[in-house]
Amino acid sequence: MHGPAVETSPVASFVGLGALAAAIALAPAPAAAQTAGRPDAPRPEVVRILVTDTTGRPVGTASASIVHGLQQVVAQGTTDESGQRTLSVAAIPGEYDAMVRKNGYTRADRFFTVHAGDTVALHFV
């Protein structure tokens, strides 16, 4: 297993087991993600997931889950035909684990930290 490779750009790349790789980018959530009519209400964290195979083709119907703590599943869904899924989680800042699974592929996990209103983009290969 290789450790993280730090780049000078705002995106950090990681290489995990086998051919798995992920890029995590943190950016402020768009204004539309705010709770309508309540500017003082906490904004949800948004997790955008993209799953592709090693040739760059999208992987549809992959199961994606976001876990807070050891076992609390806070969001889950299935990737579309373009390999994408956007999940929203309650504004609970802290550490999360994103998991992607599909029959015929190795399960992939990525740990990440978010703060209220963050948007996280994860690319699983």
Secondary structure, DSSP 8 states (H G I E B T S, - for coil): ----B--SSS-EEEE-STT-EEEEEEEE--GGGS-TT-TTS---EEEEEEEB-TTS-B-TT-EEEEEETTTEEEEEEE--TTSEEEEEE-S--EEEEEEEE-TTS--EEEEEEE-TTEEEEEEE-
